[in-house]
């Protein structure tokens, strides 16, 4: 007798059980393309003009790695005033993953990511012992994203600068995108955020112990890294050798030599 689970039966019908939402907060200076990226991810369309002072939560259900994910995406206001600081702190505590966004054509927006990452660290850890841990898997995933790479003539922040900054402030990974030109690059940002979140949700000890990360290395599978994602390694690798390490089907960036 063949039996199927309710979950698989729902999947065959194109339905899925109610899932725990994945709460993502998008942070960055005004004008870097935060809202445009969220709307591009949800609707596949590019719309360039938005109210920079409007804060909104978007709900979107999609399939990531053959599993349905209910996204709740908070698009934070670009320039919160002093009265909004408490709201910003509450929003940071609400979120389970963060996308820090800057424009490669705006050095100030790039530097602002340092302050925003500090606020994330402070509000997520102020009740814990210790202060700063450089292992990106030990806390909520933070993805650093450089937008507007289509503006080649106006670029002020190089790929190498972004890659170095992501490592310095302990981001889970780094993407460069053109929200205007590539839906695939935008999808890659949210896909990686979801993958890291799944690792931390299913293996909570990773938040507390680096030894668990090393134990999982026996389970990894090497795959080629997407073009827009850069491994945190100074090795002189050809494009073909750039690879991701997938922890039990989820992504953690590294080079093919296993350096971190």
Residue pairs with C-beta under 8 A, 6 or more apart in sequence:
4 12
6 17
7 16
7 17
10 16
10 17
16 61
16 68
18 70
19 68
19 69
19 70
20 70
21 59
21 70
21 71
21 72
22 69
22 70
22 71
22 72
22 96
22 97
22 194
22 197
23 72
23 74
23 94
23 95
23 96
23 97
24 71
24 72
24 73
24 74
24 95
24 96
24 97
24 98
24 99
24 190
24 193
25 73
25 74
25 76
25 91
25 92
25 94
25 95
25 97
25 98
25 99
26 34
26 37
26 38
26 73
26 74
26 75
26 76
26 98
26 99
26 101
27 34
27 76
27 98
27 99
27 100
27 101
27 116
27 120
28 34
28 76
28 78
28 100
28 101
28 102
28 109
28 112
28 113
28 116
29 78
29 79
29 102
29 103
29 106
29 108
29 109
29 112
30 52
30 77
30 78
30 79
31 52
31 78
31 103
31 106
31 109
32 78
32 101
32 102
32 103
32 106
32 109
32 147
32 148
33 101
33 103
33 147
33 148
33 179
34 75
34 76
34 78
34 99
34 101
35 50
35 54
35 56
35 75
36 46
36 47
36 48
36 50
36 179
36 180
37 99
37 101
37 145
37 147
37 177
37 179
37 186
37 189
38 58
38 73
38 75
39 45
39 46
39 47
39 58
40 46
40 179
40 183
40 186
41 60
41 73
41 183
41 186
41 187
41 189
41 190
42 58
42 60
42 73
44 183
46 179
46 180
48 180
52 77
52 78
52 79
53 77
53 78
53 79
54 75
54 77
55 74
55 75
55 76
55 77
56 74
56 75
57 72
57 73
57 74
57 75
58 71
58 72
58 73
58 75
59 70
59 71
59 72
59 73
60 70
60 71
60 73
61 68
61 69
61 70
61 71
62 68
62 69
62 71
63 69
64 190
64 191
64 194
64 195
65 191
65 194
65 195
65 249
65 250
69 194
71 190
71 194
74 91
74 94
74 95
76 88
76 91
77 84
80 87
80 88
88 119
89 119
89 123
92 98
92 119
92 120
92 123
92 124
93 123
93 124
95 140
96 140
96 197
97 140
97 141
97 142
97 143
97 193
97 194
97 196
97 197
98 120
98 140
98 141
98 142
98 143
99 142
99 143
99 145
99 189
99 190
99 193
100 113
100 116
100 117
100 142
100 143
100 144
100 145
100 171
101 109
101 113
101 145
101 146
101 147
102 109
102 110
102 112
102 113
102 144
102 145
102 146
102 147
102 157
102 162
103 109
103 110
103 146
103 147
103 148
103 151
103 157
104 110
104 146
104 147
104 148
104 149
104 151
104 155
104 156
104 157
104 162
104 176
105 148
105 151
105 154
105 155
105 156
105 157
106 156
106 157
107 156
107 157
110 146
110 156
110 157
110 161
110 162
110 165
113 144
113 165
113 169
114 165
114 169
117 142
117 169
117 170
117 171
120 140
120 142
121 131
121 132
121 139
124 139
124 140
125 131
125 139
132 170
133 139
133 170
134 170
135 170
135 210
135 213
136 142
136 170
136 171
136 172
136 173
136 196
137 172
137 196
137 199
137 200
137 206
137 207
137 213
137 252
138 206
138 207
138 208
138 210
139 207
140 197
140 200
141 172
141 193
141 196
141 197
141 200
142 169
142 170
142 171
142 172
143 171
143 172
143 173
143 174
143 175
143 189
143 192
143 193
143 196
144 162
144 165
144 166
144 169
144 171
144 173
144 174
144 175
145 174
145 175
145 176
145 177
145 189
146 157
146 159
146 162
146 174
146 175
146 176
146 177
147 176
147 177
147 178
147 179
148 154
148 178
148 179
148 180
149 155
149 176
149 177
149 178
150 178
150 180
150 181
159 176
159 230
162 174
162 176
162 230
163 174
163 230
163 232
166 173
166 174
166 232
167 232
172 192
172 193
172 196
172 252
172 253
173 192
173 196
173 229
173 230
173 251
173 253
174 229
174 230
174 232
175 185
175 188
175 189
175 192
175 228
175 229
176 185
176 228
176 230
177 185
177 186
177 188
177 189
177 228
178 185
179 185
179 186
185 228
188 226
188 228
188 229
192 229
192 251
195 250
195 251
196 250
196 251
196 252
198 250
199 206
199 247
199 248
199 250
199 252
200 206
200 207
202 248
203 212
203 216
203 248
205 212
206 212
206 213
206 216
213 247
216 247
216 248
217 245
217 247
219 247
219 248
220 245
220 246
220 247
221 245
221 246
221 249
222 243
222 244
222 245
222 246
222 256
223 243
223 244
223 246
224 240
224 242
224 243
224 244
225 231
225 242
225 243
225 244
225 253
226 244
227 239
229 244
229 253
230 242
230 253
231 237
231 242
231 243
231 244
231 253
231 254
231 255
232 253
232 254
232 260
233 254
233 255
233 257
233 259
233 260
235 255
235 257
235 259
237 255
237 256
241 255
241 256
242 255
242 256
243 254
243 255
243 256
244 251
244 252
244 253
244 254
245 251
245 252
245 253
245 254
245 258
246 252
254 260
